[in-house]
Amino acid sequence: MFSSIIGRKIGMTRVLLGGGEMAAVTAIEAGPCFVTQVKNRAKDNYDAVQLGFGQARHLNAPQKGHLEGINKVGYLHEFRTEDVSSVKRGDKVEVDFLNSGDFVNVSGLSKGKGFAGVVKRHHFAGGPKTHGQSDRHRAPGSIGATSSPGRVLKGMRMAGHMGSKKTTVRNLKVLKVDINCNLLLVKGAVPGARKGLLIIEKVRE
């Protein structure tokens, strides 16, 4: 039934694969999650399941009412699904729907880098290092035409705030699943810093 779960990034390490190959992996605390709300087509015009993860430090009155009778989770996320007939509020969701060799898409909030120039933010080459341009090594160069259109177009790549936005890394291979410890090892890096929240979705075959 479930093909998605909420998790938390633990960190990165290395594991030894067959044939002496070494692989960089990310350790993820995947679940357990609890079903906090079930939406159906008859009442809400679409089918979805809302999962809760983590432990809340403080809940206001509306949040307490929403989570009445369920673990006081700290983070909620809604997943669209095609069938909610077998799901009920309060169900526990673990990472047992994944196996070694499966592929997952992992979404998270990328690390915030603050204000960054175009060389760091967009990988610009910068200006020439000769011909008298002593102060243009990391400058963006021209950002528009003259009389036509006579303005800077929207979406122009420029300096600005870098990071801190939703990022998805697709088709990461699952190397190990430990249901007892709610541990997931995926090959490669995932977005965000340590302890950052992640959405793990199994790739449909």
C-alpha positions, 0 to 999 in steps of 0.5 A: 500500500505505502510507497513513501515515507518521511525520514531524517538524514543521519549523515554519510559514510562508506560501505564495502561492496562486492569485488572490493568496490567502495561506495559512498552512502547516506544513512537515513532514519526512515520512520516510523510514521503514523497516519494522521489523516485519510482523505477520500474522493467522496469528501475531499475530491481526491485520495491521499494519506497524511503521515506524521513523523518525529516528536513535537516539542509543543503543540497548539490547540488546533494541532492537539485536536488534529492529533488527538489519540495519536502520537504527538508528531512534529512534522506532517506531509501528505502523499497522494495515493490511488486507494485508501480503503485499507488505511485508517487513522493511527496506522503505523508506517515503517520502511518495510516496503523497501528492499535492497536493490530498490530505487528511491527518489529523495527530496529535502531542503538543500543547504543554505549558502546565503548570498552568492555570486554568479560564479558560485551560484550558477557556475559562470566562468567569469571575465577574462584575466587579462586585457586590463580587467583586473576587477571582473574575474567573477563578474556576470558580464552583460545582463541585457540588450540596449534599446530592444527589449530595453529591460532585464528579462525575468529569470535572468541568472544573477547573484542572490540567495543560494540554497534553502530550496526543495531539491530532489535527487532521483533514482538512488539505489537502496543498499541496505534496509534495517527495519529494527533500527528504522535505518536506510542506506542509499548510494550517493548523497541526498539534499540537506544537512544532517538531521534534515527532514527527507521525503523518500518515495519508491520508484515505480517499476 
